[in-house]
Amino acid sequence: MATTDEEIASIEHPLLEPDFLERRLYQLKLAGTAANNHTLVCLPTGLGKTTVSLLVTARRLDEVGGKSLMLAPTKPLVQQHADFYREALRIPDEEIVVFTGDVSPEDRSEMWESATVVMATPQVIENDLVGSRISLADVTHITFDECHRATGDYAYNYIAERYHTDAEKPLVTGMSASPGGDEEAILEVCENLGLDEVEVMTEEDADVDEFTHDTDVEWERIDLPEEVLEIRDALNEVIKERLEKLKELGVASSTQPDQSQKDLNRMRAELQELINNDQSEGFEGMSIHAEVMKLRQAVTLVETQSVEALRRYFERQRNQARSSGASKASQRMVSDPRVREAMRKAESFDEIHPKYSKARMLLAETLGLEGGERVIVFTESRDTAEALTDFLSESFDAKRFVGQGDREGSDGMTQNQQQEVLDEFRAGEFEVLVSTSVAEEGLDVPEVDLVLFYEPVPTAIRSIQRKGRTGRQTEGRVVVLMAEDTRDEAYFWISRRREKEMENELRELKGLAPEIAEELDDSQQSLTDFEGAGESGVKVDGNDENTDAVGDSSSGSEGVAAGPGLQEFGENNSETGSNEESGDGVDEIDEDVETHEPHAEGDTVAVVADQREMDANIARELSRREEYDITLETLDVGDYVLSDRVVVERKSVADFVDSLVGGDRSVFEQVGAMARHYSRPIVIVEGEGLYEQRDVHPNAVRGALSSLAVDFGASILRTESEDDTTELLAVIAGREQATADREVSVHGEKGSKTLSEQQEYVVSSIAEIGPVTARSLLEEFGTVEGVMIATEEELQDADGVGKVTAERIREVIGSEYTG
């Protein structure tokens, strides 16, 4: 197709660098809608969703002012967006800032005040909102990249709720190449983010077609060696036997080892119900179920990955089984003779895995015979990524690209390491990138000659993301390796079916925007659900009073308005005025957070939560309530500080029992530290089944509770659930601050034990006699040394020490160490 001068013209705007962005009509159309409505933008990977968001951001900052926030799920993607925005926007680089977990909360709070554009991971923004470190009041545009993640408890949902509530002039853009497998999933994303418009472009659209190229998917079938199948079959025999036991318990209907994940989830739910009803079979069955899941992971590795990946997995399982507090499932699995034989066979297998051989051959064809320059290999397993990188490096210049999480025997990559590898790959400094799923979503890696799937991907979303790495500007090739007669084949059919469904849904979605808006309105799940959102945001009820152009005084404010908006990115819009007004009140909020004091009128209750408690929803839920002012800190003592005298340690029933029998810090040490710094320490034990955990005798649990109350002066409170705990904390904090007029004060530190406490600790560890008897012995003999040299008869002179206890003490002290 011939291109005209108009088609290759650049986009001009006061906040855009001249001659930087190619003028693409489809991007301008999408940006026009998104600049005037809370919009879900669906655009195939590689066609510039980020450019659409950039255009909307430029227009909002120019016309409305305030600041812009862009959220992306991974640190590399956040950094990539920041680099692009710094190149494209005529805004000082220091005003375009990156927020990730690598930046301290204090620095983020300070940077937020002076930033114009913030790029961030959602978890960081969620934490800063819960902890009142930032305010969204003057954010005039927020972008949720890869917005299909906005389901369940993902941080996007909380941020969107807060944004529509807190922002004075909100505008939301959601971006995804694959928003969901059906209309219901897409509606859920729209509802969670407060979107009322859906704009879809497919590769079939005329405006898009010239920028895309067909990408055919080739399926390479792989035959596994007999030795590998023998390992697989041995593990499946063990799975079958364990499922037989679950069948006897009435939760499994079949003993076939290739049970669907749906069936396994159903079994787990039924076992949990047995546990909730105090039936011991539930605990036995849950342990067997856990072993089945471990064995299935081993089967998946040997079938679809490699024997090397299985060897690494087995090694981790052996180490876990040897560790203190190891689960019975791990111990039972590694001790089974058939599993041990499978481990031995895996150790002795020294052939090249056929998938490795095929991968090397395909790379040789692409990079050698065909003169290609770059290849990406995707795999589900980090173990495979590392082993495959080592293997391919013997013939090609290959580097791995994995996530940041560390795991025994498998080091992650830091953000800087990830960025360095991507920069080198873009610059052509090496030719093969072996990546786990971290590179699937949106990362701007260069066009490649081959995308190789080491295994099929069982979800349409991830498969579409991956195929977007090729075929952008030139013809590309996608090859999927599929092991015959394995789970690869099942994933193959699932992947094909779901991708077809996705393609059909996207086509249908193009004409569904009015119906979606109507359904959102009818179910009251639209913007009006967000408190205060209707004051300056989009109306979805057809009210014409708020649909004038931006800047028109009749629109009521500089909120979202209607109109195509294409003229806003024309060639002669330099006279467009800017509104420098932005939300205020941030300083006042920050001052309250710093001092942890209630407002003067006493209508705000302060709660300081430990940042590690963000795994629960308690702090998040309290932050939604106007009367609560939440601050997140890394607390040395306790989980929640509710006043200058009340500190709370929250433990699930499982955590509580675990802290009695092992762990880095026992509950007695934790509560002892609390009692040294707060006069009213509280332990909340959350959940049911306290006396049915880990085969610990109920009297041992009762003894621990008694010791915490009597010896440490702690109040022990029981709650049924996380919600129950939330309400209890709210009541205690309100009572302390509103009724007793006390302020929150974080003054606890772990600190060093006093000499007396250290002496008690040493003596109490002898034969597990406990702190009370330890104090009695020290009072009787005066020193630790005196206790150690006392005879069995002398020991019985101490209060609480009888003949049996004295014998145990002497046995521990006087017996020869055998190692």
Secondary structure by P-SEA (a helix, b strand, c coil): ccccccccbbbbccccccccccccaaaaaaaaaaaccbbbbbbcccccaaaaaaaaaaaaaaccccbbbbbbccaaaaaaaaaaaaacccccccccccccccccaaaaaaaaaaccbbbbcaaaaaaaaaacccccccccbbbbccccccccccaaaaaaaaaaacccbbbbbbbcccccccaaaaaaaaaaacccbbbbbccccccccccbbbbbbbbbbbbbcaaaaaaaaaaaaaaaaaaaaaaaacccccccccccaaaaaaaaaaaaaaaaaccaaaaaaaaaaaaaaaaaaaaaaaccccaaaaaaaaaaaaaaaacccccaaaaaaaacaaaaaaaaaaaacccccaaaaaaaaaaaaaaccccccbbbbbbccaaaaaaaaaaaccccbbbbbbcccccccbbbbcaaaaaaaaaaaaaccccccccccccccccccccccbbbcccccccaaaaaaaacccccccbbbbbbbbbcccaaaaaaaaaaaaaaaaaaaaaaacccaaaaaaaaaaacccccccccccccccccccccccccccccccccccccccccccccccccccccccccccccaaaaaaaaaaaccccccccbbbbbbbccccccaaaaaaaacccbbbbbcccccccccccccbbbbbbcaaaaaaaaccccccaaaaaaaaaacccbbbbbbbcccccccccccaaaaaaaaaaaaaccbbbbbbbccaaaaaaaaaaaaaaaccccbbbbbcccccccccaaaaaaaaaaacccccaaaaaaaaaacccaaaaaacccccccccccccaaaaaaaaaaacccccc
